[in-house]
Structures are given as structure tokens and as C-alpha cells.
Amino acid sequence: MKGCIAVVFGVAALCRWPFAAGTAELSITTIKEEPYTMAEGSGGELEGYCIDLISELSQMLSFKYKVHLVKDNRYGAMDSSGNWSGMIGEVIRGEADLAVAPLTRTFIRERYVDMTASFMSTGISFVLHKDVACGDRSVSLLAPFSTEMWVGILIAFLLTGLCIFLVGRISPTEWAEPDKDEHQFTLLHSYWYITGALSLQGAGPHPKAAPGKLISAIWWLFAILLLACYLANFNSALHSNDKHISIKTFEDLANQDKIEYGTMDGGSTMLFFKDSKNAVLKRIYQHMERKKSYVASLEEGIRRTQEGNFAFIGETASLDYAVAHHCKLTRSQDIVAMRGYSIAARQGSPLLKSLTMAIRQMSESGHLAYLRDKWWVSSCLGDDGTCTSGTLQPYDMRGIFLLLGLGLGVGLLFALLELLSKARSRAQEQKKSCCSVLTSELNRRFGSGGDVTEQDATDKSKA
């Protein structure tokens, strides 16, 4: 099949365009730029899912084409006089042979144009700001910190208690005579001591050695900062005006009046709500009609959603693209009206059957899935899309965790150096190797006994 086919592209996340005129082979009209499109391709040509799709189809069916953007920036709707706007109107009037875009197959459109098999499945859902979607209906005592944060605090608690115990055993200043003195910092007392710090009360006795004092000071600083963050976040959750808002479904959306919501004016989504017999969806349409909360374009709906206090209702494919590139947005898992995107052609067009067969072939070969993965890749690194509800995460407090870890390491190092210095001096006095004296000291401090008798004899001869 040879020939030159005019193809009109719609304005949506599926189709990209440059911000200025393209190369000579493209016929592009000026339109309002869309804020969430990617940068133009090299040389200023169009790029995107739809461009890749029509390029692949042209190679499979051996036809050439030229592209221009739809003049009125609309998909296509019929007015009261029976005239069509947007891409559908251009196809009907013969201004384009095909309309390649995220164009939904609807009964009313198929009465006036022919449409191919769907190249992508979609449905109707809504996006909103994560702070709204994750609003808690109740405030829990554990809510200020995430689960990962609580696990990190527990690990820090266990490590700090163990380090104070080890420093108390190792440091000669803390425990000068292991054979005679009773050691104050047992493992149980070490944990009791740092528990007192968490309540800002302190439980004596306190460390006497410099390494123990260092670890104690770092832990107190950690505890004070931790409590300050906990109380501030807990107070914020208690006094949040939106703490009772949690919108996850269309029913949640219809049953509240704090968050405004709307869809694209004149699009297939608006017509679906208008014709729906479902009571909840009918209430949503009546609310949008009463408030006149429609938006002129997809990009306006996403912009208002990013600003907060607005939920944009649209088709899942376009919404998923927006969520993948705007990390503060989240899409509801509630989906209605499953449908498909198709290519539109004039009625009786000889291209339709060949295009349908080619699209089905691309679907069976997995090429359509490849194109979707290519253009819907998320730019929100490290974000799994789960709700955090404003809870503090470990990376929010990584500074104080690093400070605590550094303090524990330095304290242990100082205690070991202190013990090593004592072992070295005793080795010189007793004319023994430093390693044997150090081993003996460690055995005495950790309950092995070792050279206790020999050490006592040496001390008595010195006296």
C-alpha cells in the first residue's frame, strides 16, 4: 500500500511535540504547550508513543505520512448543531486521513468515523495529591514515625546499650580493678540507663570514663532530637485540618466537599459521567455541572491537582503518565468504564482493515507493551507510590543516626586505646609481651579469669 497519508495528532501525554516549528517535512500548527511533555527530540521533530506507533505502522504497511497537530487542541465532540470539533471533526471533513492519539472508542464516535482495534486499554480514574489520598481518619501513637523508622530506633537502642556495656567493661577508668570492684554497668543496667535518657530523666550511676561519657552525651542528644521530631509530627497530625479526608474511591470523592474535582470539558470522560445510570457517578457529574469545575485540557487538570485541593478525573493511561513524572501525585485504584484507544479514519476508508491487522500483530508480538514501557518509565526514583501520610522516614533523620553511629564508634575506639595503653605500660613493668598482657586484661574483664593469680602476685610485690 503506497501513498501519502495526513495524520492528525492530539494533545495528550501519549503524543509529544516541540515548542517551535519542526523540520520541513512536518506540518505543525501552533498550540498551547503541555507542561508534562518531555523535551523535544534531536532536530526538533515530534517524539512519543503515538509517533513511534505510526512510524512502526508505516514501515509494516509501506506508506508515507505527514503530521500536523489538531487545530483546536481537542479530541472531538459534537455540538448542538451536529458539527464535530477536534480530531474527529478534521477526519470527517477530510482534513486528515487518520487521527492517531489517545482517542477513546465510543459509540457516538463510531457512528461518524471508523476506528481500528484498540492499541491500548484504559479506564476512567482520578489523580490527586498524595497528602489528600493518604489522609488518616485517626491519629495513632505510632503515626509520627514510619515502620522503618521505628525499626531503626530499636536497632539504635540495642547497639547503644551494648556499646555502653562494652566500654564499661573495657575502659580501665570505668573498672580499674576487675578482681575486686563490682562492675556497675552490667548489660541490664546499660539498657536501663539509656531508657532513662529517652524519658529525659536519667538513671544513675553515670559513666566515669571519658569514652562512656562521650557515648552517653551522643545518646542524650539523639534522644532529645528524636523526641522533638516525634512531638512536632504528632502535634501536626492532631491539628491537621485534612486529617479526616481519605479519598480512595469515586464514592469517597462524591461523599466529601473539601476537595474540588473535575474532568476535561467536552471529552469522552465527561460524556460517560453524563450518561451514567450509577447513582455515585451521576452525583459526581451533577457536582461538576453545578460547580463548573471542568478544565480545558489535560495539562490544566494536572497542574491544578499539583497545586492541591483538586482531583482530576481522566483516563488511566494519561493519568499514569502524569503520576510517573510528578511524584507528588497518586492515582486511585478505583477504575470504571474500561475502554480502548484506537486510530480513527473516515468511514469506508480502505486503510482500516490493514491498520487493524497490523495493530493486532504488534500486540501479539509484544511491541505495543514495549512502547508503553518505553514512554511510561517513572522518573520518581526511590518512590514506590505508597502512602506515607506525613510520617517521618529514616532518610529524613539520617543525620542524627549517622551522628549516633559515629559517637558509638569513637567511644569504643577510645576505650580500646585506653586499655591498650594500660596493657603496654604493664607489659614494660612485667617484661612481657603487650599481646599477652592485653589478652589477660580482656579475660579478667569478661569473666575468664586467666592470669588472675599471677597478676595479684605482681601487684603485691610492687606494694
N, C-alpha and C positions, 0 to 999 in steps of 0.2 A: 504494500500500500504506500504510494508515493504522494507527496503533496505538502503544502504549507498550511498549517492549522493555527488559527489565532486562539490563544488560551488566556482567559482572564483569571487573575489570582485574587483571592480575598485577603482581608486584613485580619490575621489571627496568628496565634503562636506557631501554627504549622508552617506559615509562609514568611520568608524574610525578604527584605528589600533594602537597598542602600538609601542614604539620606539625600542623595543628589542623583542627577541623571546618570544612567548607566552607559554601557557601550552602545555603538551604533546599531547593533543587531537586535537590541531590545527596545520595545516601545513602552515607555513607562510614564504614567501620569503622576503628578504631584499629589501626595496625600499627607495626612497628618501622621507623623512618625509615631511608632508604638514604643513605649518605654521599656518593655521587657524583651525586645528582639535582640539577637546577638549582633555583633559588628558585621558590617558588610564584608563580602568576600574579596579576595585579591582581584584588582581590576575593576571593582565597583559593581560586579554582577550580582544578581539575586542568588540567595542560597537558603536552604531549608528543606524540610521534609517534603513539601509539595514539589519543589524544584527537582529534588532527587527522584521523586516518583515519576514525574512527567518525562524526565530525561531517560529513565530506565524504560518507560513505555515506548518512547520514540525509537530507542535502539531495538527493542523487541519487534516493533511493528513497522520499522523503517519509514518514519515520516519526520518532516521538519516542522518547526513551530516558532512562533514569536510570542512574546509575553507582554501584556500590559496590565496595570493594576486597575481594579474596578474604580469607576469614576466617583461614585457617591459613598465609597467606604462602607458598603452594606452587603449582606449576604443575599437578601432578596425577600421581599414581602409584597403582597398585593394590597393596593389601597382600595378605597370605597368605589372608585370608578372602574376597577378591574385592571389597572395598569400595574406592572411589576417593576420594583426597584432593584438595585443591586446587581449581583452576578446573574441571577435568574432572568432579570429583565434584559440584560445585554445578550444573553443566549437567545431568548425569544425574539428579540429584534434583529438578530443576525449580526450583531457587533462582535460576537465571539462564537467560535465553533464549540468550545468546551469551557466549562468552569471547573477549575481544579483548586480545591480549597477544603477546609473542614466544613463541608456543606452537608447538612443533615438531610437524610432521606425522609420526606414527609409525604403524606397522602396528597395534600394540596399542591405541592411542587411537582409531583409525578403526574398530575393532571395536565401540566403545561410543558414539561420538559421530560426527556428520557434520562434515566440515571443508571449508572453501571452498578455492578456488585460492590458492596462496601469494601473499602480498603482499610478501614479501621473501625473497631467497635467503640462505642462511647455510651454515656448515660447522662443523667442530669443530677448534679450535686451542688454543693456550695463550699466556698472557701471563706475563712475568717481568720482573724488574728489569733495566734496561739494563746495569748493571755485570756482571751474570751473563751476559746474552746476548752481550755484546761481549768476553768474556774472551779474551785471546790465548793461544794454545798455545805461543808462543815470544816471546822478547824481542828486538826489533830495535834497532840503534843509533839508528835514526830514530824509534823509537816514542814517546819522550817528547814530541815536538812533532808537531802535525798537518802535513799538506801545506801548508795555507795559512800556517801559522806559519813553515815553512822558506822559503817564497816571500817572506814579509815580512822575514825576516832577510837574505836575499840582496839585496832591494831596499835595505834599510837599509845594508848593507855597501857597495854600489855608490855610493849617494848620499853616504855619509860620506867615502869615498875621493876622490870628485870635489870635495866641498866643501873638504877639506884642500888639494887641489891648487890650487883657485881662490883660497883665502885666501893660500896661499904665494905665488902669482903677484901678487895684488893688493896685499897689505899692504906698504907701504914699509919697515917694520921688518924684515920677513922677507927682503926682497930690495931693498936700498937702491939699488944701482947695477946695473940690468939689463944695461948695456952691458959691464960689467967683471966682475961676480961671476957665478960659476956657480950656477945655481939648484939647491938641494938637493932640493926637493920636486917631482920630476917625477911624472907620473901613476903610473908603475910603483912608485916609492918610496912614494907616498902609500898605495897599497893594501898594500904590504909592511909599512908602519908599523902600519896598523890590524889587519892579520893577526897581528902580534906581540902586540897588545893582547888578542886573542881567546885566545892561549895564555898570557896573563899574564906574558910575558917582556919585551916592549917591544923595538922595533928602532929604533936611532938613525940619524941625528941627530933630535932632537926640535924641535918648532916653537919659534921665538924670539918671534914676535909674540903679543900678547895674544889676538886672535881665534883664532889657531891653537891656543893653549894651552886656550882655552875649549872648542873643538870636541874637542880631544884628551881633556880631562877628562870631558866628557859621554860620549864613546865608551867610555872606560875604565869608567865607571860602568855603562853599558849592557851592556858585555861581562861584567862581574862578576856583575850581576844575572841575565843570561841563562844564564851557566854554572851559577850556583847553582840556578836553576829546573830546568835540564836534569839536573844530577846528582841533585837531590832526586827528580824524577819517575822517573828511570832506576833509582834505588835502590829506590823504592817498587814499581816493576814487577818487579824482581828478587826482592823478598821478599814479594810478594803471595801469600797462601795460595790465592787463587782463580785464579791466572794460567793454570792448566791446564784451567779449566772454560770451555767454549764450547758453549752449548746452542742449537741452531737447529732441530732436528727432534725428532719423537717418539722416534726411535731414540736420539738424544743424551740425551734425558730418561730413557729406560729404562736406558741404559748407565752411569749415574752414581748415586752415593748421597749426594752432598753437599747437593743441593738437594731439599727435600721437594716433593711435588706432590699435587694432589687436585682433585676436582670437586664439584659440588653433590650432596648426598645425595638419592637418590630421583628425580633428574631423568632426562630422556631421554639426556643425555650419559653418565651412569653406566650406564644400561641398554645403550647402544651398546657400551661397553667390555666389559661383562659378557658380551654375546652375540657379540662379535667372534671370528673364527677366525684373525685375523692374530696371528702369534707376538709381535710387538713390543707391539701393543695389549693382548694378553692378559697380558703381563708387567706392563704398566702397571696393569691392573685388579687383578692379584694383589698388587702392591705397595700399592695404595691400600687393599685389603681387609686386608692384614697390618698396615699402619701406622694404619689407621682415620683416614686423612688427608682425609676428606670435610669439606666445610663446609656450614653450614646455609643459607646464602644467597649470592647473587652478591656483595653488598657485603662480606661477610666474606672471601670469596676475594680480592677486590681489595685489601682492607685488609692481609691477610697478605702479599700479593705486594709491596705498597709497603714493608712492613717489611723485606723482603729474605729470602733463603733459602727462598723458596716460589714455585712456579709453579702458576698456576690454570688448569685446563682448562675450557673452556666454548665457547659458540657465538660465531662470529666477529663477528656484529652487535653483541652486547653487549660483547665484548672491545674492538672498535674504538672504541666509545663511551668505554670506560674509558681507553684509550690517548690519545684525543683530549683528555681532561680531566685526565689525570695524566701529566705529561711525563717522569717517571722510568720509566715502563713502556714496554714494546715487545711487539708481538705477533709470534709466529713465523709465517713464510711457509708453513710446512708445514700443510696443511689436509686433513682427511679427512672422509668422510661428508657430502657436500653434501646439503642438505635445504632446506626452506622453512618459513616462519612462516605460519600460517593462523588463521582465525577458526573457533571450534568452536561447534556448535549441536546441539540434541537430534536424535536420529535421526528422520528423516522430517519435519524442520522445513520449512515452506513458504518460509522466508527464504533457504535455502541457495542455490538457483539464482540468485535475484536478486542476492544478495551476490557470488557468483562472477562474474557478468557485469559488475557494477559495478567489481569489483577489476580485472578484465581491461581494462576501458575506461580506468581510471585508469593502469594500467601502459602501455598503448599511447599514451596522451596525454602521458606523461612526468611525471604529477603525483606518482606514487609516488617517482620519482627526486628530484623537487623536495623532497618531505617529508624524504627521507633526507639530502639536502644541508643542509637547514634545521637538523636536530637533531643531525647528526654533525659540525658545524663544529668544528675544533680550536681550543682555547684556548692551545695551546703555540706562541706567536709566535716566529718565528725558528728553530724546531726542525723539521728535515726528517726526523727519525726515524732518521737514520743513526747507526751506532755510532761512538763516539769512542774507546772503550777507554781512557779516562782521559787521553788526550793533551791537551796544552795547546793552546788555540786562540788566535788573535790577540787576541780580545776579553779573554782572561784576562791578557794582557800589554800591554794598550793604554796603560797608564800610562807604561811605560818607552819605548815607541815615540813617544808624544807628547813626552816629555822630550827624546829624541834629536832629533826634528824641530824642537823649539823651540831647542835648542842650535845646530843647524846654521844655522837662520835668523838667530839673533842673531849668530853668528860671522861669517857673510857680510856682515851689515849693518855690523858694527863695522869689518871690513876695507875696505868701500866708503867709510865715513865717514872712515877714516884716510887713504885715498888721496885723497879729495875735499879734505880739509884741506890735504894737501901740495900738491895742484894749485892750490888757492886762493892759498896763500902764494907759490908760484912765479909765478902769474899777476900778482900785485901787483908782484913784483920785476921781471918782464919786461914789465909793462904790456900784457898780452894778456888775451883773454877766458878766463874759467875753463873754458869748454867746450872750447876748442881745446887748452889745456894738459892737461886731463883725457883728451881723445882721444889726445893724443900719448903720455901716460903708459901708457895701455892698450895702444897699438900697440907700445910698447917692451917691455911685459911679456909680450905674447902673440905676439911674433916678427914684427911688421910692419915694424919699422924706423922709418918715419915721419920725425920731425924729429930724428933722432939727431945729424946733423952740426951742426944749429943749436943743439941742447941742449949739445953738447960745447963749442961756441964760447962760449956764455953762461957755462958753468961756468969756462972758462979766464979770461975777462975778469974774473969775480968774484975768481978767485985773484990 
